[in-house]
Amino acid sequence: MDISFGQTRVAVLEDNELVEIYMEGQEGQSIVGNIYKGLVENVLPGMGAAFIDIGTGKNAFLYVKDVLPDLSSYDAVSSVGSESNRSQRIEDYLKAGQEVLIQIIKDPIGSKGARATTHVTLPGRFAVLMPTADYIGVSRRIEDEAERERLKALAAEVKPTNMGVIVRTAGEGCTLSDLKSDIEFLSTLWANILGKSDKTSAPKLIHKDMSLFFRIVRDMFTKEIDKLTINNKEYYEKALEIISMTSPDLEPRVSYFDKCYEIFDYYKIEEKIEKIISKKVWLKSGGYIVIDQTEALTAIDVNTGKYVGSKDLHDTVLKTNIEAAKEIAKQLRLRDIGGIIIIDFIDMNDQEHENLVLEVLRNALKKDKNRSNVLGMTHLGLVEMTRKKVVQPKTNIMQSICPYCSGTGKVLSKQTIFKKIEFEINKALFNRDNRKVEIYVHPELGYEFMSTYGDEIKSLSEKYNKDINIIPDETIPKDEFRVHD
């Protein structure tokens, strides 16, 4: 964990390979988990949704299904029966001008506002309190049936009346005392949230989720993590203080990095982070994948590149696709890419090979804590899949839109610029009020323009009896120019 210059960065390594990276600074902080008292701006029955003003300048989006509880991630035992009989019409729950308590479940991404839910979840170390639902759940990542039943019984003992409790993955092996202290703390927190909400007018932030540092210690530092290294003495001591109360057996795994190196450089993480923004990712075999992200979906193309194989074409294609499937799963997790994902593997004419590649992809995705769903291969040979989108992709955090290409990744060609200059010159020549035309361009562009069109410029100048000057200016980008007449 690197804490310096007002920014927190957390890298997760598996076998010395970077698999996850988290960043939080003064700007662009995630609002996932925050609870707001919002004001319903408008209700859209045709979309089954409502826009909620939360006071951030961009309205949150609330689907009707986010007014209803989602139990899909947990093995849940409900105390109130099925929700299938409830109305699915958003207008039956909300109306314009109404105040509503909501929690953010997805950050605003691009032009889209944050996504919200009315079903608040308050996470603790071992359990999650669901104040607006009434059921008991256990994380699906806990697979041992005997342990699941034990945890359900413990949860039933500590569950507040008319509230829900979910035992988290970190709760595996915990005691009744562990769960009880978690739920007591979360119940007090919920009472404070309600008290603050009652005294506040919408729109207003009621509860801000913990910072990245505390979320990492609370949610990610479990017995599955071998070591937590922190380069900030103050936060190292804070981590020990928290862990001594929640999981004292993990204290020996926390260490303070006091070397005279940058911690990410020491562990060779910095160079790996820089590769996250690259569109092309090379495979060890010599093949490569190309990742193109848009607001609507992410397209991934697989190529053999330098890999020529050793047996035959079918074997070469299969090996490249298998290696690519593993790398794609890793990159989705590392870059935090969510939403719709289309993968163009190299064409395979063998159904068994296609099934094998899909199986490798699904198995590789099991390491990812974000839910994903591989839908299969289309008739065009494209693999369709989805991955839960919660926060912005890492590339959005690490990069800004290029002021020169406006995010296209390309600039105007010289021929296009020359044509634009010609158009501006001709337009200026017909203006009788001026006696000269000055075009300011980058020196390199100006030299090439005059080398190519110098004779034409001289001819136009004599014909219209006007001075036409191409003036070099190093402050002007190579794909721009300025006209003075």
C-alpha positions in Angstrom: 0.0 0.0 0.0 1.5 3.3 -1.1 0.2 6.4 0.8 1.9 9.6 -0.2 1.1 13.1 -1.7 -2.6 12.9 -0.8 -3.1 9.7 -2.8 -3.6 6.1 -1.7 -2.6 3.3 -4.1 -3.1 -0.4 -3.3 -1.6 -3.2 -5.5 -2.6 -6.8 -5.1 0.1 -9.3 -6.2 -0.4 -13.0 -6.9 2.9 -14.9 -7.6 4.6 -11.5 -8.0 2.1 -10.6 -10.8 0.0 -7.5 -10.5 -3.7 -8.6 -10.6 -5.5 -5.6 -9.0 -4.8 -2.0 -8.5 -6.9 0.5 -6.5 -6.4 4.3 -6.5 -7.9 7.1 -4.5 -6.9 10.8 -4.5 -8.3 14.2 -3.7 -10.2 14.2 -7.0 -12.3 11.5 -8.6 -13.1 9.7 -5.4 -15.6 6.9 -5.7 -19.0 7.6 -4.2 -20.1 3.9 -4.1 -21.4 3.1 -0.7 -22.3 6.7 0.1 -25.9 7.2 1.4 -27.8 10.3 0.3 -31.2 11.8 1.1 -32.2 12.5 -2.4 -35.0 14.4 -4.1 -36.9 12.7 -6.9 -36.5 14.9 -9.9 -38.7 13.0 -12.3 -40.2 9.5 -12.7 -40.0 7.7 -16.1 -42.6 4.9 -16.2 -41.5 4.0 -19.8 -38.0 3.3 -18.5 -39.0 1.9 -15.2 -36.7 4.3 -13.5 -36.4 7.7 -11.7 -33.8 10.4 -11.6 -32.7 11.4 -8.1 -31.1 14.7 -7.2 -28.3 13.9 -4.7 -26.7 17.3 -4.7 -23.6 16.4 -6.7 -24.5 18.2 -10.0 -25.5 15.0 -11.8 -28.6 13.1 -10.9 -28.5 9.5 -9.8 -30.4 6.8 -11.7 -32.8 4.5 -9.8 -34.2 1.5 -11.6 -37.4 -0.1 -10.3 -35.5 -3.4 -9.7 -33.2 -1.4 -7.3 -36.3 -0.5 -5.3 -36.7 -4.3 -4.9 -34.1 -6.4 -3.1 -31.6 -8.4 -5.1 -30.7 -11.7 -3.5 -28.8 -13.2 -6.5 -25.3 -12.9 -4.9 -26.2 -14.8 -1.8 -27.8 -18.0 -0.6 -30.6 -16.2 1.1 -33.3 -17.3 3.5 -36.1 -14.7 3.5 -38.4 -14.2 6.5 -41.0 -12.3 4.4 -41.7 -14.6 1.5 -41.3 -14.1 -2.2 -41.0 -10.6 -3.7 -42.5 -11.8 -7.0 -46.0 -10.5 -6.1 -44.7 -6.9 -5.7 -45.5 -4.3 -8.3 -42.8 -3.8 -11.0 -44.0 -0.2 -11.8 -41.7 2.6 -10.6 -44.6 5.0 -10.3 -46.1 2.9 -7.5 -43.1 3.7 -5.3 -41.9 7.1 -6.3 -43.2 10.5 -7.4 -41.6 13.8 -8.3 -40.7 16.0 -5.3 -40.5 13.0 -2.9 -37.5 12.6 -0.6 -35.9 9.2 -0.6 -32.9 7.6 1.2 -30.7 5.9 -1.3 -27.3 4.4 -1.5 -24.9 4.5 -4.5 -24.1 1.1 -6.0 -22.3 2.3 -9.2 -20.1 5.4 -9.8 -21.0 7.9 -12.5 -19.2 6.8 -15.7 -18.9 9.0 -18.8 -22.2 10.8 -19.4 -24.1 8.5 -17.2 -25.0 9.4 -13.6 -24.5 7.2 -10.6 -26.8 4.2 -10.1 -28.6 4.0 -6.8 -30.7 1.6 -4.7 -33.1 2.1 -1.8 -31.9 -1.1 -0.2 -29.1 0.0 2.0 -26.2 -2.3 2.9 -23.8 -1.5 5.7 -20.7 -3.7 5.5 -18.7 -4.8 8.6 -15.7 -7.0 8.9 -17.6 -10.3 8.9 -21.2 -9.4 8.1 -23.3 -7.0 6.2 -26.4 -5.5 7.7 -29.5 -5.0 5.5 -31.7 -2.5 7.4 -34.5 -2.5 4.7 -34.7 -6.2 4.1 -35.5 -9.2 6.2 -33.5 -12.3 5.4 -30.3 -14.2 6.2 -27.7 -14.8 3.6 -24.2 -16.4 3.3 -21.6 -15.5 0.6 -21.6 -18.0 -2.2 -17.8 -18.0 -2.0 -18.1 -20.0 1.2 -18.7 -23.5 -0.4 -18.5 -25.9 2.6 -22.1 -26.8 3.3 -21.6 -27.6 7.0 -19.9 -24.2 7.5 -22.7 -22.4 5.6 -25.3 -24.0 7.9 -23.3 -23.1 11.0 -23.1 -19.4 9.8 -26.8 -19.3 9.0 -27.6 -20.4 12.6 -25.2 -17.8 14.1 -26.7 -15.1 11.9 -30.2 -16.0 13.0 -29.1 -15.4 16.6 -27.7 -11.9 16.0 -30.2 -10.7 13.3 -32.1 -7.6 14.4 -35.9 -7.8 14.0 -37.1 -6.9 10.5 -33.6 -6.5 9.2 -31.3 -8.7 7.1 -27.8 -10.2 7.8 -25.4 -11.5 5.2 -22.3 -13.3 6.3 -19.3 -12.2 4.2 -16.6 -14.4 2.8 -14.3 -13.1 5.6 -16.8 -14.5 8.1 -15.8 -18.1 7.4 -14.8 -19.6 10.7 -15.9 -16.6 12.8 -17.5 -17.0 16.2 -20.9 -15.8 17.5 -19.1 -13.0 19.4 -17.5 -11.8 16.1 -20.8 -11.6 14.3 -22.5 -10.0 17.4 -20.0 -7.2 17.7 -20.2 -6.5 14.0 -24.0 -6.3 14.0 -24.2 -4.2 17.1 -21.8 -1.6 15.6 -23.7 -1.6 12.3 -27.1 -1.3 14.0 -25.8 1.8 15.9 -24.5 3.2 12.6 -27.9 2.7 11.0 -29.7 4.5 13.9 -27.3 7.4 13.5 -28.0 7.6 9.7 -31.7 7.6 10.3 -31.4 10.3 12.9 -29.3 12.5 10.7 -31.7 11.9 7.7 -34.7 13.0 9.8 -33.0 16.3 10.6 -31.9 17.0 7.0 -33.6 18.2 3.9 -32.8 16.7 0.5 -30.5 16.7 -1.4 -27.8 15.9 1.2 -25.0 13.4 1.8 -26.0 11.5 4.9 -23.2 8.9 5.2 -19.9 8.7 3.4 -18.3 5.3 3.0 -14.8 4.7 4.4 -11.7 5.7 2.6 -9.8 3.3 0.4 -7.3 2.5 3.2 -10.1 1.5 5.6 -12.0 -0.5 3.0 -8.9 -2.5 2.1 -8.2 -3.3 5.8 -11.9 -4.1 6.4 -12.8 -6.0 3.2 -9.7 -7.4 1.5 -7.2 -8.1 4.3 -8.3 -11.7 5.1 -6.6 -14.9 5.9 -6.1 -15.5 2.1 -3.7 -12.5 2.0 -0.1 -13.5 3.0 1.2 -10.0 3.7 0.1 -6.4 3.9 2.9 -3.9 3.4 2.4 -0.2 4.1 4.9 2.6 3.5 3.3 5.2 5.8 4.1 4.8 9.6 0.8 6.5 10.7 -1.4 4.3 8.6 0.7 1.2 9.4 -0.2 1.8 13.1 -3.8 2.5 12.2 -4.0 -0.8 10.4 -2.5 -2.7 13.4 -5.0 -1.0 15.7 -8.0 -2.1 13.5 -6.7 -5.6 12.9 -6.0 -6.1 16.6 -9.7 -5.6 17.3 -11.1 -7.6 14.4 -8.6 -10.3 13.4 -5.7 -10.3 15.9 -4.3 -13.5 14.3 -3.5 -11.4 11.1 -1.3 -8.9 13.0 2.0 -10.7 12.1 1.2 -10.3 8.4 1.2 -6.5 8.5 4.6 -4.9 7.9 6.0 -1.4 7.6 8.0 -0.5 4.6 10.9 1.7 5.8 13.4 1.4 2.9 14.7 4.4 1.1 12.9 3.4 -2.1 9.5 4.1 -3.6 7.5 1.0 -2.5 6.0 0.4 -5.9 9.4 0.7 -7.6 10.9 -1.7 -5.1 8.3 -4.4 -5.9 8.5 -3.5 -9.6 4.8 -2.5 -9.6 5.2 1.0 -11.2 6.3 -0.4 -14.6 3.4 -2.8 -14.5 0.9 -0.1 -13.8 2.1 1.9 -16.9 1.2 -1.1 -19.1 -2.5 -0.8 -18.0 -3.0 2.1 -20.3 -1.6 0.3 -23.3 -4.2 -0.9 -25.9 -1.9 -3.8 -27.0 -0.9 -6.5 -24.5 1.7 -9.0 -25.6 1.4 -12.7 -24.7 4.4 -14.8 -23.7 4.1 -16.8 -26.9 4.5 -13.8 -29.1 0.8 -13.3 -29.8 -1.1 -10.3 -28.5 -4.5 -8.9 -27.6 -5.9 -5.4 -28.4 -8.3 -3.8 -26.0 -10.6 -1.0 -27.2 -12.9 0.5 -24.6 -16.0 2.6 -25.5 -18.8 3.9 -23.3 -21.2 1.2 -24.6 -18.9 -1.9 -24.6 -15.3 -3.2 -24.7 -14.0 -5.0 -27.8 -11.0 -7.3 -27.5 -9.2 -8.7 -30.5 -6.8 -11.7 -30.4 -3.9 -12.0 -32.8 -1.1 -14.6 -33.3 1.5 -11.8 -33.8 5.0 -13.2 -33.8 3.9 -16.7 -32.8 4.2 -19.2 -35.6 3.6 -22.4 -33.7 5.4 -25.7 -34.1 2.8 -28.3 -35.3 0.0 -26.9 -37.5 -2.3 -24.0 -37.9 -5.0 -25.5 -35.7 -2.6 -26.1 -32.9 -1.1 -22.6 -33.2 -4.6 -21.0 -33.1 -5.7 -23.1 -30.1 -2.6 -22.3 -28.0 -2.8 -18.6 -28.8 -6.5 -18.5 -27.9 -6.0 -20.3 -24.6 -3.2 -18.0 -23.6 -5.3 -15.0 -24.6 -8.3 -16.3 -22.6 -6.2 -16.3 -19.4 -4.7 -12.9 -20.1 -8.1 -11.4 -21.0 -9.5 -12.5 -17.6 -6.4 -11.0 -15.9 -6.8 -7.7 -17.8 -10.5 -7.3 -17.1 -9.7 -7.7 -13.4 -6.7 -5.5 -13.5 -8.2 -2.7 -15.5 -11.6 -3.1 -13.8 -13.4 -3.2 -17.1 -17.2 -3.8 -16.7 -20.3 -3.9 -18.8 -20.6 -5.7 -22.2 -17.4 -7.3 -23.5 -17.0 -8.8 -27.0 -14.0 -11.0 -27.6 -12.8 -11.8 -31.2 -10.7 -14.9 -30.7 -8.8 -16.3 -33.7 -11.2 -18.4 -35.8 -11.4 -22.0 -34.8 -13.1 -24.6 -37.0 -13.3 -27.2 -34.2 -16.2 -27.2 -31.8 -14.1 -28.9 -29.1 -11.4 -26.2 -29.4 -14.1 -23.5 -29.0 -15.5 -25.2 -25.9 -12.0 -25.6 -24.4 -11.2 -21.9 -24.9 -14.5 -20.9 -23.3 -13.8 -23.3 -20.3 -10.4 -21.7 -19.8 -11.9 -18.2 -19.9 -14.6 -19.2 -17.3 -12.1 -20.8 -15.0 -9.7 -17.8 -15.2 -12.6 -15.5 -14.3 -13.3 -17.4 -11.0 -10.4 -15.5 -9.4 -12.3 -12.3 -10.0 -14.5 -11.1 -7.1 -16.7 -9.1 -9.5 -19.4 -11.2 -11.1 -19.0 -12.1 -14.7 -21.1 -14.1 -17.2 -19.7 -15.7 -20.3 -22.7 -16.1 -22.6 -21.0 -18.2 -25.3 -19.9 -17.8 -28.9 -22.0 -16.2 -31.6 -22.4 -17.4 -35.2 -19.8 -14.8 -36.2 -17.2 -16.5 -33.8 -17.4 -13.7 -31.2 -17.6 -14.4 -27.5 -20.1 -12.4 -25.6 -19.7 -11.8 -21.9 -20.6 -9.3 -19.2 -18.7 -8.2 -16.0 -20.3 -6.2 -13.2 -19.4 -2.6 -13.5 -19.1 -0.6 -10.2 -16.4 2.0 -10.6 -14.7 3.6 -13.6 -12.1 1.6 -15.5 -8.5 2.3 -14.4 -7.7 3.8 -17.7 -10.3 6.5 -17.1 -8.6 7.3 -13.8 -5.1 7.3 -15.1 -5.8 9.2 -18.4 -7.6 12.4 -19.5 -9.1 13.1 -22.9 -6.4 14.3 -25.3 -6.9 18.0 -26.0 -5.5 17.5 -29.5 -7.3 14.4 -30.8 -10.4 14.7 -28.5 -10.0 11.2 -27.4 -9.9 9.6 -30.9 -6.3 8.6 -30.6 -5.6 10.2 -34.0 -4.9 13.7 -35.3 -5.7 15.2 -38.7 -3.3 14.1 -41.5 -1.0 16.7 -43.2 -3.1 16.6 -46.4 -6.2 17.4 -44.5 -4.5 20.3 -42.8 -3.1 21.6 -46.1 -6.6 21.5 -47.6 -8.0 23.5 -44.7 -5.2 26.1 -45.1 -6.0 26.3 -48.8 -9.7 26.9 -48.0 -8.8 29.7 -45.5 -6.5 31.4 -48.0 -9.0 31.4 -50.8 -11.7 32.7 -48.4 -9.4 35.5 -47.3 -8.4 36.5 -50.8 -12.0 37.4 -51.6 -12.1 39.8 -48.7 -11.4 43.2 -50.2 -10.8 44.9 -46.9 -7.4 43.3 -46.2 -4.1 43.5 -48.1 -2.4 40.5 -46.6 -3.0 37.0 -45.3 -0.9 35.4 -42.5 -1.1 31.7 -41.7 0.6 30.7 -38.5 1.6 27.0 -38.4 4.1 24.7 -36.7 7.6 25.1 -38.4 7.7 21.5 -39.7 4.2 21.8 -41.2 5.0 25.2 -42.7 8.2 24.0 -44.3 6.4 21.1 -45.9 3.5 23.2 -47.0 5.7 25.7 -48.8 7.9 23.0 -50.3 4.8 21.5 -51.9 2.6 24.5 -52.6 5.1 27.4 -52.7 4.6 28.1 -56.4 0.8 28.1 -56.1 1.0 30.5 -53.1 3.2 32.9 -55.2 0.8 32.7 -58.1 -2.2 33.5 -56.0 -0.4 36.4 -54.3 0.4 38.0 -57.7 -3.0 37.4 -59.1 -4.9 39.1 -56.2 -2.1 41.6 -55.3 -2.0 40.5 -51.7 0.7 39.2 -49.5 0.3 35.6 -48.4 2.7 34.6 -45.6 3.2 31.2 -44.0 4.7 32.1 -40.6 6.3 29.4 -38.4 5.2 29.2 -34.8 6.5 26.5 -32.5 3.7 27.0 -30.0 1.1 25.8 -32.4 0.4 22.0 -32.5 1.3 20.1 -35.7 -2.3 19.5 -36.6 -3.5 23.1 -36.1 -3.0 26.6 -37.7 -4.2 30.2 -37.1 -5.3 32.7 -39.8 -4.8 36.5 -39.6 -6.0 38.7 -42.4 
